Amino acid sequence: MSISSGRVIVVGAGIVGAACAWYLMRDGHQVTIVDRAGVGCGATAAGMGHIVVMDDSPAQMALTRYSRQLWNDMAPQLPASAEFVPSGTLWIADDAEEMAAAEKKAALYKSCDVDAVVLSPAELYAREANLRPGLAGALLVPADSVIYSPCAAAWLVNDVCSQGGILIKNAEVKAVRDDCVELRDGRVLQTDISVIASGTSLAELLPQFPVRARKGHLVITDRAPAFVRHQLVELGYLKSAHATEADSVAFNVQPRATGQLLIGSSRQYQMQSAQVDHGILQAMLNRAFYFMPSLKELGAVRAWAGFRAASPDHLPILGPVAGMAGVYVAGGHEGLGITTSLAGGRLIADMLAGRTSAIDPAPYLPARFAAGSGRERWHHG
Ligand SMILES: Cc1cc2nc3c(=O)[nH]c(=O)nc-3n(C[C@H](O)[C@H](O)[C@H](O)COP(=O)(O)OP(=O)(O)OC[C@H]3O[C@@H](n4cnc5c(N)ncnc54)[C@H](O)[C@@H]3O)c2cc1C
């Protein structure tokens, strides 16, 4: 189906809904954004804002690389409040085995036209003096960046509204139909197209999609300018991010434009409460102190937890919903939704316009979760 300038309702004003709305507005659609709270209040406020190319699968590489390019292209337009910093990522190798993994990763990145440089220990310490001695080296990915995602989402939504779009806050969507969206307060909004970007609540509106919440904690420190200069992630992160059921922690530190540091990361399933879990928080901090002992000298201002919306194959779900004419989904972005929001929004806009996309949208299509495909099930391990 291709539609040039219809009425579009985007459900969810997180970074994903905001990005969809922005690209659809640019295509000339009349966009209304509906959120049961406000702009960027969900996972978008809880996340870390690391814009990063990842290589778990060719599809993930294609989407993250494309989206990073879109963020880098958008950067000059972003307001200062979005705190876009082209920090680069340093993937830290703890030992020789991880250094071998860094070299493999560098070769893969280069084969995909992603700049990546292997650093010796001396080159690593010249860049990040506060890391513990004895590390094996690192992989530098210079074009990665960090952003303050709630403000980036607000800027996208404001831009949509400045072009005639409408934002309806504090309005919960109860049901989505082919030609309308029903609100909890009884209002019915007619539409040609709806795009459901409701994050971890996706299954409330579209229960056919097997999205689960994966809890994560973060700590923010007081100001320590230049204590860390790059986003630092241990290469062992890749092991913990892949653990499907078990709780896991990894060293992941981000310098904020304010001079503060964000310290992560943790991953847990089967958690309902957003309360801070002090056991996993301590494990996460211990991991950070292992790589950077002098972090202990900084004061922690606040700790919080949020939820990532995870799909079984760790790829977002982007495109038309089978059996519901005019309904599209943009969900399941897991721990990469800040990174992949722009590419996802762009792909959805391309689908509506009947345009060929810069990357193949097939791996992200909702049809892979059709009943009986086997992809809809969660596999343990
Ligand atoms: C601890 C942590 C660290 C992270 N770090 C990173 C990172 O470094 N890099 C990265 O790329 N990603 C990261 N992420 C992931 C990223 O934050 C998410 O993937 C992204 O924010 C998802 O955006 P969203 O718009 O889909 O969801 P949300 O931001 O949750 O937005 C969904 C919106 O939908 C609204 N909504 C839900 N149901 C309804 C309804 N029925 N009616 C109306 N409105 C509704 C909600 O109010 C909400 O505003 C992290 C996540 C966590 C938790």
The ligand as an SDF file (V2000), in Angstrom:
LIG
                    3D

 53 58  0  0  0  0  0  0  0  0999 V2000
   18.7430    1.0540   31.0960 C   0  0  0  0  0  0  0  0  0  0  0  0
   18.5730    1.2430   29.6230 C   0  0  0  0  0  0  0  0  0  0  0  0
   19.6490    1.6570   28.8450 C   0  0  0  0  0  0  0  0  0  0  0  0
   19.4880    1.8480   27.4700 C   0  0  0  0  0  0  0  0  0  0  0  0
   20.5490    2.3050   26.7560 N   0  0  0  0  0  0  0  0  0  0  0  0
   20.4160    2.5140   25.4150 C   0  0  0  0  0  0  0  0  0  0  0  0
   21.4990    3.0070   24.6490 C   0  0  0  0  0  0  0  0  0  0  0  0
   22.5660    3.3110   25.1740 O   0  0  0  0  0  0  0  0  0  0  0  0
   21.3250    3.1550   23.2930 N   0  0  0  0  0  0  0  0  0  0  0  0
   20.1500    2.8430   22.6900 C   0  0  0  0  0  0  0  0  0  0  0  0
   20.0830    2.9530   21.4610 O   0  0  0  0  0  0  0  0  0  0  0  0
   19.0850    2.3990   23.4070 N   0  0  0  0  0  0  0  0  0  0  0  0
   19.1880    2.2220   24.7370 C   0  0  0  0  0  0  0  0  0  0  0  0
   18.1410    1.7480   25.4750 N   0  0  0  0  0  0  0  0  0  0  0  0
   16.9260    1.3680   24.7770 C   0  0  0  0  0  0  0  0  0  0  0  0
   16.0690    2.5640   24.4730 C   0  0  0  0  0  0  0  0  0  0  0  0
   15.9410    3.3830   25.6160 O   0  0  0  0  0  0  0  0  0  0  0  0
   14.6940    2.0870   23.9990 C   0  0  0  0  0  0  0  0  0  0  0  0
   14.8390    1.0840   22.9990 O   0  0  0  0  0  0  0  0  0  0  0  0
   13.8940    3.2350   23.3990 C   0  0  0  0  0  0  0  0  0  0  0  0
   13.8230    4.3060   24.3060 O   0  0  0  0  0  0  0  0  0  0  0  0
   12.4940    2.7480   23.0590 C   0  0  0  0  0  0  0  0  0  0  0  0
   11.7470    3.8550   22.6390 O   0  0  0  0  0  0  0  0  0  0  0  0
   10.1890    3.7220   22.4060 P   0  0  0  0  0  0  0  0  0  0  0  0
    9.7460    5.0110   21.8690 O   0  0  0  0  0  0  0  0  0  0  0  0
    9.9170    2.4620   21.6510 O   0  0  0  0  0  0  0  0  0  0  0  0
    9.5920    3.4240   23.8670 O   0  0  0  0  0  0  0  0  0  0  0  0
    9.1920    4.4350   25.0360 P   0  0  0  0  0  0  0  0  0  0  0  0
   10.2030    5.4910   25.2080 O   0  0  0  0  0  0  0  0  0  0  0  0
    8.8790    3.5870   26.2180 O   0  0  0  0  0  0  0  0  0  0  0  0
    7.8890    5.1340   24.4810 O   0  0  0  0  0  0  0  0  0  0  0  0
    6.6530    4.4770   24.3930 C   0  0  0  0  0  0  0  0  0  0  0  0
    5.5910    5.5040   24.6700 C   0  0  0  0  0  0  0  0  0  0  0  0
    4.3230    4.9200   24.4240 O   0  0  0  0  0  0  0  0  0  0  0  0
    3.4100    5.4210   25.3640 C   0  0  0  0  0  0  0  0  0  0  0  0
    2.3090    4.4580   25.4440 N   0  0  0  0  0  0  0  0  0  0  0  0
    2.3750    3.1410   25.7740 C   0  0  0  0  0  0  0  0  0  0  0  0
    1.1460    2.5800   25.6910 N   0  0  0  0  0  0  0  0  0  0  0  0
    0.3000    3.5660   25.2870 C   0  0  0  0  0  0  0  0  0  0  0  0
   -1.0950    3.6040   25.0410 C   0  0  0  0  0  0  0  0  0  0  0  0
   -1.8720    2.5150   25.1420 N   0  0  0  0  0  0  0  0  0  0  0  0
   -1.6540    4.7760   24.6760 N   0  0  0  0  0  0  0  0  0  0  0  0
   -0.8870    5.9050   24.5420 C   0  0  0  0  0  0  0  0  0  0  0  0
    0.4500    5.9160   24.7720 N   0  0  0  0  0  0  0  0  0  0  0  0
    1.0300    4.7660   25.1270 C   0  0  0  0  0  0  0  0  0  0  0  0
    4.2120    5.5380   26.6560 C   0  0  0  0  0  0  0  0  0  0  0  0
    3.6330    6.4820   27.5420 O   0  0  0  0  0  0  0  0  0  0  0  0
    5.5790    5.9690   26.1210 C   0  0  0  0  0  0  0  0  0  0  0  0
    5.7410    7.3830   26.1550 O   0  0  0  0  0  0  0  0  0  0  0  0
   18.2450    1.5840   26.8550 C   0  0  0  0  0  0  0  0  0  0  0  0
   17.1560    1.2000   27.6370 C   0  0  0  0  0  0  0  0  0  0  0  0
   17.3070    1.0390   29.0060 C   0  0  0  0  0  0  0  0  0  0  0  0
   16.1130    0.6470   29.8340 C   0  0  0  0  0  0  0  0  0  0  0  0
  1  2  1  0
  2  3  1  0
  2 52  2  0
  3  4  2  0
  4  5  1  0
  4 50  1  0
  5  6  2  0
  6  7  1  0
  6 13  1  0
  7  8  2  0
  7  9  1  0
  9 10  1  0
 10 11  2  0
 10 12  1  0
 12 13  2  0
 13 14  1  0
 14 15  1  0
 14 50  1  0
 15 16  1  0
 16 17  1  0
 16 18  1  0
 18 19  1  0
 18 20  1  0
 20 21  1  0
 20 22  1  0
 22 23  1  0
 23 24  1  0
 24 25  2  0
 24 26  1  0
 24 27  1  0
 27 28  1  0
 28 29  2  0
 28 30  1  0
 28 31  1  0
 31 32  1  0
 32 33  1  0
 33 34  1  0
 33 48  1  0
 34 35  1  0
 35 36  1  0
 35 46  1  0
 36 37  1  0
 36 45  1  0
 37 38  2  0
 38 39  1  0
 39 40  1  0
 39 45  2  0
 40 41  1  0
 40 42  2  0
 42 43  1  0
 43 44  2  0
 44 45  1  0
 46 47  1  0
 46 48  1  0
 48 49  1  0
 50 51  2  0
 51 52  1  0
 52 53  1  0
M  END
$$$$
